[in-house]
Amino acid sequence: MPQNPLLQLRSLGQRIWLDPGWSPSITDGTLRRLIEADDLAGLNAGPALPARAFPAEPGQAGAAAGQAGPAEIHEQLAVAGIRAAAELFRPAFESSGGSDGLVNLGVSPRLAGDADATVNEALRLWRLVDRPNVLIKVPATAAGLPAIERLVAAGVNVNVTLLFGLRRQRQVLARILAGLQQRCRAGRPVAGGLSVTSLHPGRIDSRVDALLDRLLETGNTTGGLARRLCGHAAIAIARLAYRDWRAQLSDPRWTEVTGRGALAPRLHWDTTFSGDPARFQVRYVEALIGPDTLCTLPLPTLEAFRDHGRAAARLAEGLDAAEEVVDALGVLGIDLDEVALELEQEGLARSAADYEHALGSLAPERLVAYG
């Protein structure tokens, strides 16, 4: 029988994480089966871990309800779920030297505009979960940038999320480097610290294609160019981001900290689907396979790639074409830096709405659903 394409990705330098928003409970056996059968390397949970992912027994939820409000109940259950997942992935983490077997948990989106509050919350969660293979997700907002540097300097594993453009990615890598340099100057160890930067290709295409559709509706003379560019922005930006990421990590300052044992940041593709059903399954996954990368898949996409995905290293291909796409979008008046900032704000709003929905589902009067 042909080899499972998911198993081929390791030799190409890419590791797969699961989006738990599309999966059943962390402790129902699904994760263990995916780890064993598909070489799953991590779990990408956000601040709004869905209720069905919680491992708590109904009695635990009821006990929590009598002692705390929805935010506290959600945290108790989420932390229990993340710890359970971290233990499932612990063998992969240890056998890989810390590059695999990673589990993510996000800070509350309510804090995204406050650097001090983000740092304090991330530190609290890091200590509360108390697992070496956990990363704390921090959004790459203007307030998030100094928070990222401070957290890396404090030795916290971070996953910097809500990245949509090249400029912000460069800023994030600079902050991670600055945090590691602070640790070096203070004589603190840098070995074992983990950092990940997360770009969201599906959301980029959704926004850029909407702008291109508006141009097409106007019937202006750029219509042919706009039509040709539809569906190409995200992969172009991702490939250029990968090139820039590799170039930054070749800087002597990075060489110095990695020479002291620091792990280089990993580049991660999140939201590997868009609102267009024709692109939902494996298009982004196939296009963005390359060394030293991570890719989060919702369960339907993971199953689709297992069934008919084509594993090949394509990420470094077509760089000239990628530059042409970006230049052409500029000719059409589409400012990709502006698009990135708009998507960042949309991402924060979506995350906040998901979080509030998760809290609402755990309100004491609705906890009967767990009984």
N, C-alpha and C positions, 0 to 999 in steps of 0.2 A: 504494500500500500504506500502511496506517496507520503512523505514526511509532513507532519503538522507544520504549516508555515510559521506558527508562533514559536516553535522550537528552533527555527532557523535564525531568528532574530539575534540570539545571543552571539553567534559567530560574526554577525554584522555590526556588533557593538551597541545594539539597542536593547533596552529592557522595558517590559510592559507593566504598567500599573492598572488597577481596576478603579473605575468610578463607582463608589458604593451607592450612589443615588439610584442606580439602575439594578442593584443586586438585592437578593434576599438578606436575611439576617447574617451577621458576621459569624455566628456560631452554629449555623444550620448545616455545615459541611461544605457549602459552596466554595468558600475560600480555600479550604484544604484541598478540594478536588482540583481547583484551578492551579494551585501551586504545584501539585504533583503531576498533573496531566499537561499543563500548558506553560510551565516554567514562569508562572506569574511572579513578579518581583516586588510588588508593593500595592498599597491601598491609598487612594487619593481622596480622603475625606475632608470636607470643608467644615465651617462652623455650624452648618445646619445639617448635621447627620440625620438622615431620615429615621422615623420611629421604627420602621421594620428592621433596621440594622442593629438595634439595641439587643444585647444579650440578656438583659435583666428579666427575671421572673416577674409575673404580675404582682406578687407580694412585695417585691422590692420597690416597684413603682408606687404602690399604695403607701408603703412606709415613707417614701420620700415625699409624697404629696402632703402628708400631715406635718412635715417639718419645713418645707421650703416652697418658694414660688416656682413658676414654670422655668425661668432661666437656671435656677439651681438644680431642678429636677433634670432638665436637659443635660446640664454639665455632668451630673453624677452618672447618668446613663451613657453619655458619649465617652467619658473617660473610661468607664468600664469596657465599652466596646473597643476603644482604641487599644487599651491594654491587652484585651483578648486577641486582637488582630496582631499586635506586636509580638506576642508570644508565638503565634502561628508562623510568623515570618522570621523569628529569631534564628533558626538554623541557617537560613539563607544569608542573613546578615553576618553571622559569624564566619561562615565558610567563604564568603566573598571579601572579607576584610572591610566590611562596612559599606560596600557599594550597592548591595542588593538587600531585599527584605525590609523595605522602608515603609512606614505608615505616617500619614499626614493628619494633622488636626489644626483647624484655623482659629484665629482669635475672632472675637465678636466683631461683626461689621459695624456695630454701633460706635466703635473706637477708631475708625479709619482716618478721621481727620485730626487725631490727637496723638502725637508721637510719644509723649510721656506715658499716656494711658495704654498705648499699644505695647510699649516695652514692658510695662508693669504686668499687663495681662499675659503676654507671651512668656515672661519669666515665671509667672505663677503656674500657668498650664504646663510648662516644661518640667517644673519641679513636681507638680501634682501627678502627671502621667508617669514620670520617672522611668523611662525606657530609653536605652541608647539609640534604638532604631526608629525613633519618632522625629519628625520634622514639624515645626510650627509654621503654619502658613501666614504670611504677612503681605498685604496688598502693596503694590509698588506705586503708591500715591506720593504726592509731595511730602506729606507727613510721614509716610512709610519709609522714605529713603534714610533719614537719620536714625529711625528706629532699627532698620536693618543693620546699619553699621554698629550700633550699640549692642544689638543682640549677638552679632557675630563676635564682637569683642568680649562679650560675657560668656562665650562658649556654647550658645544655643544653636541647635541645628535649625536652619530656616529654609523654607520654600517660598520664594518671592513670586507672588502670583499677580494676575491681572496685568500682564505685559502684552502690549499690542503694537509696539513699534521699536525701531532701532535706537532712537535717541534714549528712551527710557532704559532699554537693556544696557546700554553703555554706562548710564548713571548707576544702575544697580550693581553691575560688576565692579565699578569703582568703589562703591560703598562696602561691598563684601571684602575687597582687597584692603581697604582702610581698616576694617574691623580686625582682620587677620594681622595686619601690621601692628596695630595697637597691642594685640596679644604678644607678638614677638618682642616688642619694646619693653613690655612689662615682665618678660621672662616666663610667660605662661605657655603651656603646650598648645600647639595648633594641630597636632596629629589627631585624626579621628573626627574632627569637626566636619559636618556635612552642610552643603548649601546647593540649592536648586533654583534655577530661574525658569519661570513658566510662561510660555507664549501661547495664545489662544487663536489658532488659525481659522477655525470655523466662524468665529464671530467677526473676524476681519472681512472675510468674503461676504458675509451677510450685510454688513454696513456698506462696503465699497460697491457691491452689486446694486444696492438700492440707489446709491448716488448715480451709478451708470444708467440705471433704468430711467431716472429722471431726465438725464441728458437725451436718452433715446426718445422719450415722450415729447421733447421739445422739437424734434425733427431738424435739428441744426446740422451743419455740415460735418460735425465730428461723430455722427451716429455710427458710421462704419467702424471707427476706432473704438468707440465705447462698446460696441457689440463684441468685438474681438477680445476685449479685455475682461469681459464678464467671467468670473470664476477663476481668475489667474492671480489676483492680488495676494492672497494669503500665502500660497506656496512660494511666490516670488519673495515676499518679505521674510518668510521663514528661512529660505535658503541664504538670503543676504545676512540675516541674523546669525545663522550658523557660521558663515564666513567671518563676520565681525567678532563673534564670540571666540573663535579659534585664534584670530589675530590678537585680541586683547590678552588671551591667556599665554601668548608667546612673549609678552612684555617681560623684560628682566625682573621687574618688581614681583610679578607672579612667579617667575622661576625661583626667586629667592624664598618666597613663603612655601612653595611646594617642595623646595629643597629641604626645608625644615620639617617636612612631614605633612603639611596641609594637603587635603584633597582638593583638587580643582573643582569648581562648581560644575554641575551637570546642567545641560540644556534640556528642557522638558516641554513636550507638546501637550497642551491641555485643550479641551473642547475640540476634539478631532472630528467634528461633524458640524453641519450648518442647518439652517432651516429648510434648505432645498433637499427633498427626499432623494433626488437623483445623485446627490453627493454624500448621502448619509453614511454609507457603509465603510468602504475601505480606501477611498480616493486619497485622503490626506495621509492615512497610515502608510500607504505604499510610496507616496512621494517624499515622505520625510524620514526615511530610514537612513541612519548614518551612525558612525562611531561616537561613543560617549554621549548618547542621547537617551532620554526616557520618553515614553508615550503613554498617556492615560487613555483607556478605552472604556466606554460603557459596555455592559455585558452584551447587548445585541451586536455591537461592532466587533467585539472580541470574537464572538461566535461566527460572524460573517468572515472575518479574516482567517480564522481557523479553517473555514469551509472552502474559500476560494481566493484567499489573499496570495499575492506574489511577492515573495521576500527577495529584495535586492537593494544594494546600497545606492540610492538615487539622490541623496540630500545635497551632495556637492556638484551635481550636474546642472547644466543650464544656467550658470551664473550670469553670463552675458545677456541671456534672454530675460532673466529676473531683473537686471538693471534696466533693460528696455521697458519692461512692464511698469516699473516704478517711475521712470522718466515720462512715459506716455500718460500715466495718471496725472502727473504734474502738469503736462501740456493741457489736459482737460480741466485743470483747475481744482483737482482733488488733492487737498493737503493731507498727507498721510500722518503727519504729526498731530494735526487737528483731529483726524479720525481716531487716532490712538487715545487722545484725551477724552473724546466723547465716549468711546467704548469703555474706558476706565470708569467713568462716572456711571454708565449703564451697568457695568459689572458690579459696582458697589451697590447700586440700587437693587439689582436682582439678588445679590447675596443677602442684603438686608431683608428683602421681602421673604426669601426662603427661610431665613433665620426666624423671623417673626411668625411665619406659618408653622415652623417646627415647634416653637414655643406654644403657639395656640393649640396645637394638637396634644400638648402635654398639660394643659390647664387642668386643675384638680377636678372640675366638673366633668371632664372628658376622659379622665383616666380609667373610667369603667371599661373603655375599649380594650384595655390591657388585661381585663379580668376574664 
